[in-house]
């Protein structure tokens, strides 16, 4: 089913062959679903009616059973409003921190793609150069040859490389990037490079390794120097090895292993199994700032931004009329036009959002990874509601 790999970092259930959070006894306290009924007071528009964005967040908590939802909405004039619903900590009943930090999962891929494309613009990486140009002899396997896979194919998910995160066990620990790659290379290619499209986190692990080889610096430092500091993302970071916490105020993230099972707090987890494919932490407002700056040309030269926005169909994973560029996803809006973004999924959190060429931007986060199509559609409708106000 396409929904199970929708945002790349897969749902942590044994049935899907991915890793679950092995919580200490003190942290694995079951939390009753009845606590989910609390909602933030609705915002009221100038006309006196409840704000449509607030209503959509309330519905995510009330109807979809999510512990919390939070959003940041930027209008064409750059004005921002933030929203919350639900509870930030089900054990204590505390409020959701406004614009709190969350694990942003596969939104990380867009940051990595921007760094790669900056290096393309600097003449240090060739989009149509092969992986072996930068990592000679590293990528070999059944139907897999780094001499036949290009950097463009990594960023656009057309390499055919198998997805390592489908094959990780339940052990929660530190994973080195090479270990993630080696896990993928134990499995055959999904297809010959350039002949099809399929989402694979392995592509971005390789992209991150190429950045490190070309620059001689850690990927986290390059993202911080080239993006985070450059455009002033004050609440965004790439966690250091062994850092399982979230630094600033944040809602707790939760996991349910079975449809009728209890929720468990999974906020603190080693995120290294995501690395360049999904390790970062940010806020909805910082994500809006990032995607808006990207579309406005503040992060890439026009030639590289045009390449990034050159898309192929990605409906099999992201839904009707979705298209995937170089680490950037486009979706049609019900009010017309396109939104550009990515979205992310990581145990405990799910984010969706997008920005438009006329300056609108929205990101919405919920505090449980979504594994069903109905929940994902509800979250996407909340984003559409905000972008189409």
Protein Blocks (a to p, Z undefined) as FASTA:
>chain_A
ZZlmmnopacddfklopacddddfklmcccdfklmmpccdddddfkopacfklmmmmmmm
mmnopabdcdddddfkopacdddedjfblknopacdehiacdekjmmmmmmmmmmmmmmm
nopacfkbcfklmmghklgcehiafklccfklmmnopnopacfklmccfbdcdddfklmm
mmmmmpccfbdehiaccddfklmmmmmmmmmmmnopafklmmmmmmmmmnopakbccdde
hiabdfbacddddddfbfkbccddfkbacfklnmmnomcccdfklmmmmmmmmmnopmbc
fklmmmmmpccdfklmnoghiacdehiacdddfkgpjdddebpcdehiacdddddfkopa
cddddfbdcfbfklmmmmmmmmmmmmmZZ
